[in-house]
């Protein structure tokens, strides 16, 4: 597996609402797209509020020991999107709910915390969220993989994508994008490498100074 620079490396979640007011939960796994301003603690609080509202609508009682791994989101009206294990592929929703939860079902103070997406979840079993909002992946690349297998620039990182590809075209095969990214990674100085060089130079200077002092004392 390639040693890619990491932007995030922890499982987390975030929530969004579509044009119909339907609510979705996005499970990032280890490498899925995360909002650039994501706050895990806020996301957890929002997740609990959404779960409480969904259970209340279903006539069930919330239990402090419950969380999303203990329920079937689609049965509670939630579009549940999951990220692939590794990579920049689209989120996937395998079981859309029959009776979607609406944002109006949530407490008013929670509603602003959901991301607004200009789509309809029911029409998007595969969802490349980087096409609509600024996100980052575990692999810190300026592109996402679209449903057609092409790499396209993440919203807000179009100039970086063009510089990486060396062209103003808006899409290239995903393998080509990763090859360009790897080539750039190999040719650019690595911060850790620079640090090691500085340390090595410093240690070398100390050794030379020590030998010089010994020679001066000897003579």
VENMO-V67849 format. One record per residue. N is the residue number from 1. RES is the residue in one letter. PHI is phi in degrees with one decimal (* if undefined). NEAR is the number of other ideal C-beta (glycine too) atoms within 8 Angstrom. D_CENTER is the distance of its C-alpha to the mean C-alpha in Angstrom with 2 decimals. Layout:
n=N res=RES phi=PHI near=NEAR d_center=D_CENTER
n=N res=RES phi=PHI near=NEAR d_center=D_CENTER
This chain:
n=1 res=X phi=* near=3 d_center=18.98
n=2 res=X phi=-66.8 near=4 d_center=18.01
n=3 res=X phi=-90.0 near=3 d_center=17.30
n=4 res=X phi=-82.2 near=9 d_center=14.25
n=5 res=X phi=-62.0 near=6 d_center=13.17
n=6 res=X phi=-102.4 near=8 d_center=10.24
n=7 res=X phi=-100.8 near=9 d_center=7.77
n=8 res=X phi=-153.8 near=11 d_center=6.87
n=9 res=X phi=-146.9 near=5 d_center=8.93
n=10 res=X phi=-142.5 near=6 d_center=9.56
n=11 res=X phi=-69.0 near=7 d_center=9.60
n=12 res=X phi=-153.4 near=10 d_center=9.08
n=13 res=X phi=-148.0 near=12 d_center=9.56
n=14 res=X phi=-152.8 near=13 d_center=10.01
n=15 res=X phi=-128.5 near=15 d_center=12.94
n=16 res=X phi=-143.2 near=11 d_center=14.24
n=17 res=X phi=-131.6 near=13 d_center=17.71
n=18 res=X phi=-101.2 near=12 d_center=19.13
n=19 res=X phi=-64.5 near=7 d_center=22.38
n=20 res=X phi=-92.3 near=8 d_center=24.46
n=21 res=X phi=82.0 near=9 d_center=23.18
n=22 res=X phi=-78.5 near=14 d_center=21.65
n=23 res=X phi=-103.7 near=18 d_center=18.97
n=24 res=X phi=-132.4 near=14 d_center=15.89
n=25 res=X phi=-109.8 near=15 d_center=13.70
n=26 res=X phi=-114.6 near=15 d_center=10.19
n=27 res=X phi=-97.5 near=12 d_center=9.85
n=28 res=X phi=-74.5 near=14 d_center=6.59
n=29 res=X phi=59.7 near=10 d_center=9.13
n=30 res=X phi=-85.6 near=10 d_center=8.70
n=31 res=X phi=-136.5 near=13 d_center=6.26
n=32 res=X phi=-70.5 near=14 d_center=4.60
n=33 res=X phi=-63.3 near=13 d_center=2.58
n=34 res=X phi=-123.4 near=13 d_center=2.78
n=35 res=X phi=-59.3 near=9 d_center=6.17
n=36 res=X phi=-65.3 near=8 d_center=7.70
n=37 res=X phi=-106.9 near=4 d_center=10.40
n=38 res=X phi=-65.1 near=10 d_center=8.97
n=39 res=X phi=-122.0 near=6 d_center=11.89
n=40 res=X phi=-56.9 near=8 d_center=11.91
n=41 res=X phi=-67.5 near=6 d_center=15.66
n=42 res=X phi=-63.8 near=8 d_center=15.79
n=43 res=X phi=-60.6 near=13 d_center=13.44
n=44 res=X phi=-64.0 near=9 d_center=15.85
n=45 res=X phi=-64.2 near=8 d_center=18.80
n=46 res=X phi=-64.7 near=13 d_center=17.69
n=47 res=X phi=-59.8 near=13 d_center=17.11
n=48 res=X phi=-66.1 near=9 d_center=20.60
n=49 res=X phi=-64.8 near=11 d_center=22.12
n=50 res=X phi=-65.0 near=15 d_center=20.86
n=51 res=X phi=-64.4 near=14 d_center=22.16
n=52 res=X phi=-59.4 near=9 d_center=25.41
n=53 res=X phi=-65.0 near=12 d_center=25.94
n=54 res=X phi=-65.4 near=14 d_center=25.31
n=55 res=X phi=-66.6 near=13 d_center=27.71
n=56 res=X phi=-62.4 near=9 d_center=30.25
n=57 res=X phi=-65.3 near=10 d_center=30.33
n=58 res=X phi=-84.4 near=9 d_center=30.96
n=59 res=X phi=77.9 near=4 d_center=33.73
n=60 res=X phi=-109.6 near=6 d_center=32.13
n=61 res=X phi=-99.8 near=4 d_center=31.95
n=62 res=X phi=-75.2 near=9 d_center=28.91
n=63 res=X phi=-124.3 near=5 d_center=29.20
n=64 res=X phi=-60.3 near=4 d_center=27.52
n=65 res=X phi=-86.8 near=4 d_center=26.92
n=66 res=X phi=-86.9 near=9 d_center=24.95
n=67 res=X phi=-152.5 near=7 d_center=21.24
n=68 res=X phi=-61.3 near=10 d_center=19.14
n=69 res=X phi=-70.6 near=4 d_center=19.95
n=70 res=X phi=-97.9 near=6 d_center=23.57
n=71 res=X phi=-132.6 near=10 d_center=23.67
n=72 res=X phi=-101.8 near=6 d_center=23.18
n=73 res=X phi=-53.8 near=12 d_center=20.95
n=74 res=X phi=-63.3 near=12 d_center=22.64
n=75 res=X phi=-70.4 near=8 d_center=26.01
n=76 res=X phi=-101.1 near=14 d_center=25.11
n=77 res=X phi=89.6 near=12 d_center=24.12
n=78 res=X phi=-102.5 near=14 d_center=20.31
n=79 res=X phi=-76.7 near=16 d_center=18.24
n=80 res=X phi=-105.1 near=12 d_center=16.03
n=81 res=X phi=-100.5 near=12 d_center=13.06
n=82 res=X phi=-123.7 near=11 d_center=11.64
n=83 res=X phi=-88.1 near=13 d_center=9.17
n=84 res=X phi=-67.5 near=9 d_center=11.18
n=85 res=X phi=-61.7 near=7 d_center=11.95
n=86 res=X phi=-143.1 near=7 d_center=10.94
n=87 res=X phi=110.0 near=8 d_center=10.16
n=88 res=X phi=-123.3 near=13 d_center=8.64
n=89 res=X phi=-70.9 near=7 d_center=10.88
n=90 res=X phi=-66.1 near=11 d_center=11.02
n=91 res=X phi=-66.1 near=13 d_center=10.65
n=92 res=X phi=-129.5 near=10 d_center=14.23
n=93 res=X phi=-122.2 near=14 d_center=16.68
n=94 res=X phi=-83.5 near=6 d_center=19.83
n=95 res=X phi=-130.2 near=7 d_center=22.01
n=96 res=X phi=-67.4 near=10 d_center=22.14
n=97 res=X phi=-72.6 near=13 d_center=24.27
n=98 res=X phi=-79.7 near=4 d_center=27.87
n=99 res=X phi=-128.3 near=4 d_center=28.18
n=100 res=X phi=-62.0 near=13 d_center=24.92
n=101 res=X phi=-70.6 near=14 d_center=24.40
n=102 res=X phi=-104.2 near=8 d_center=24.73
n=103 res=X phi=-61.9 near=10 d_center=23.25
n=104 res=X phi=-69.2 near=6 d_center=26.90
n=105 res=X phi=-79.2 near=9 d_center=27.07
n=106 res=X phi=-92.4 near=13 d_center=24.84
n=107 res=X phi=-58.1 near=7 d_center=26.38
n=108 res=X phi=-54.6 near=5 d_center=26.66
n=109 res=X phi=-72.4 near=5 d_center=25.05
n=110 res=X phi=-91.4 near=11 d_center=21.80
n=111 res=X phi=-53.5 near=11 d_center=21.56
n=112 res=X phi=-64.5 near=5 d_center=20.34
n=113 res=X phi=-78.0 near=7 d_center=17.16
n=114 res=X phi=-84.5 near=13 d_center=15.93
n=115 res=X phi=-74.4 near=9 d_center=14.07
n=116 res=X phi=-90.2 near=6 d_center=16.61
n=117 res=X phi=-116.0 near=11 d_center=15.91
n=118 res=X phi=-82.4 near=5 d_center=18.95
n=119 res=X phi=-141.6 near=10 d_center=19.21
n=120 res=X phi=-121.8 near=9 d_center=20.84
n=121 res=X phi=-55.9 near=14 d_center=18.90
n=122 res=X phi=-62.1 near=9 d_center=22.14
n=123 res=X phi=-96.8 near=5 d_center=22.06
n=124 res=X phi=-127.5 near=9 d_center=18.51
n=125 res=X phi=-65.1 near=7 d_center=18.38
n=126 res=X phi=-118.3 near=8 d_center=15.70
n=127 res=X phi=-131.3 near=12 d_center=13.22
n=128 res=X phi=-85.4 near=13 d_center=11.21
n=129 res=X phi=-64.8 near=13 d_center=9.62
n=130 res=X phi=-62.8 near=13 d_center=9.16
n=131 res=X phi=-76.3 near=8 d_center=12.93
n=132 res=X phi=-120.8 near=8 d_center=13.36
n=133 res=X phi=-141.4 near=9 d_center=11.13
n=134 res=X phi=-69.0 near=9 d_center=9.50
n=135 res=X phi=-140.7 near=13 d_center=5.72
n=136 res=X phi=-137.4 near=10 d_center=4.29
n=137 res=X phi=-111.0 near=14 d_center=3.70
n=138 res=X phi=-56.9 near=12 d_center=6.08
n=139 res=X phi=-87.6 near=11 d_center=8.56
n=140 res=X phi=-80.4 near=9 d_center=8.87
n=141 res=X phi=-109.7 near=10 d_center=10.45
n=142 res=X phi=-89.1 near=8 d_center=11.47
n=143 res=X phi=-135.7 near=14 d_center=11.48
n=144 res=X phi=-127.9 near=15 d_center=10.27
n=145 res=X phi=-93.4 near=12 d_center=12.73
n=146 res=X phi=-82.2 near=12 d_center=14.82
n=147 res=X phi=-66.1 near=6 d_center=17.01
n=148 res=X phi=-92.3 near=4 d_center=19.83
n=149 res=X phi=83.4 near=7 d_center=18.29
n=150 res=X phi=-96.3 near=10 d_center=18.19
n=151 res=X phi=-89.1 near=14 d_center=15.67
n=152 res=X phi=-131.0 near=12 d_center=15.40
n=153 res=X phi=-70.2 near=11 d_center=14.18
n=154 res=X phi=-65.3 near=12 d_center=11.19
n=155 res=X phi=-51.1 near=11 d_center=13.07
n=156 res=X phi=91.3 near=6 d_center=14.50
n=157 res=X phi=-122.2 near=11 d_center=14.20
n=158 res=X phi=-63.0 near=8 d_center=17.13
n=159 res=X phi=-65.5 near=6 d_center=19.47
n=160 res=X phi=-65.8 near=9 d_center=17.32
n=161 res=X phi=-64.5 near=13 d_center=16.92
n=162 res=X phi=-62.0 near=11 d_center=20.71
n=163 res=X phi=-66.5 near=7 d_center=21.54
n=164 res=X phi=-65.7 near=12 d_center=19.66
n=165 res=X phi=-78.9 near=11 d_center=21.41
n=166 res=X phi=78.5 near=6 d_center=24.60
n=167 res=X phi=-161.4 near=6 d_center=25.16
n=168 res=X phi=-90.0 near=4 d_center=24.57
n=169 res=X phi=-64.6 near=6 d_center=23.94
n=170 res=X phi=-94.8 near=5 d_center=20.92
n=171 res=X phi=-160.6 near=7 d_center=20.05
n=172 res=X phi=-140.3 near=11 d_center=20.80
n=173 res=X phi=-55.4 near=8 d_center=20.56
n=174 res=X phi=-58.8 near=11 d_center=17.29
n=175 res=X phi=-64.4 near=6 d_center=19.48
n=176 res=X phi=-66.8 near=10 d_center=20.96
n=177 res=X phi=-64.3 near=14 d_center=17.75
n=178 res=X phi=-68.3 near=10 d_center=16.76
n=179 res=X phi=-64.7 near=8 d_center=20.41
n=180 res=X phi=-65.5 near=12 d_center=20.41
n=181 res=X phi=-64.6 near=10 d_center=17.39
n=182 res=X phi=-66.0 near=9 d_center=19.21
n=183 res=X phi=-62.7 near=8 d_center=22.42
n=184 res=X phi=-64.8 near=9 d_center=21.17
n=185 res=X phi=-62.0 near=9 d_center=19.77
n=186 res=X phi=-74.1 near=6 d_center=23.20
n=187 res=X phi=-94.0 near=5 d_center=25.20
n=188 res=X phi=-84.8 near=6 d_center=23.54
n=189 res=X phi=-62.0 near=5 d_center=24.68
n=190 res=X phi=-94.1 near=6 d_center=22.35
n=191 res=X phi=-52.3 near=6 d_center=22.40
n=192 res=X phi=-66.3 near=6 d_center=23.33
n=193 res=X phi=-64.6 near=8 d_center=25.96
n=194 res=X phi=-63.8 near=9 d_center=27.39
n=195 res=X phi=-61.8 near=8 d_center=27.68
n=196 res=X phi=-63.0 near=8 d_center=29.53
n=197 res=X phi=-64.9 near=8 d_center=31.82
n=198 res=X phi=-60.7 near=8 d_center=32.72
n=199 res=X phi=-61.9 near=8 d_center=33.52
n=200 res=X phi=-61.7 near=8 d_center=35.58
n=201 res=X phi=-64.7 near=8 d_center=37.53
n=202 res=X phi=-63.0 near=8 d_center=38.19
n=203 res=X phi=-62.2 near=8 d_center=39.45
n=204 res=X phi=-62.0 near=8 d_center=41.57
n=205 res=X phi=-64.0 near=8 d_center=43.12
n=206 res=X phi=-63.4 near=8 d_center=44.03
n=207 res=X phi=-62.1 near=8 d_center=45.69
n=208 res=X phi=-62.2 near=8 d_center=47.66
n=209 res=X phi=-62.5 near=8 d_center=48.78
n=210 res=X phi=-62.5 near=8 d_center=49.91
n=211 res=X phi=-64.5 near=8 d_center=51.94
n=212 res=X phi=-64.3 near=8 d_center=53.46
n=213 res=X phi=-63.2 near=8 d_center=54.57
n=214 res=X phi=-62.0 near=8 d_center=56.14
n=215 res=X phi=-67.0 near=8 d_center=58.01
n=216 res=X phi=-64.4 near=7 d_center=59.29
n=217 res=X phi=-67.7 near=6 d_center=60.51
n=218 res=X phi=-69.5 near=5 d_center=62.16
n=219 res=X phi=-83.0 near=4 d_center=64.14
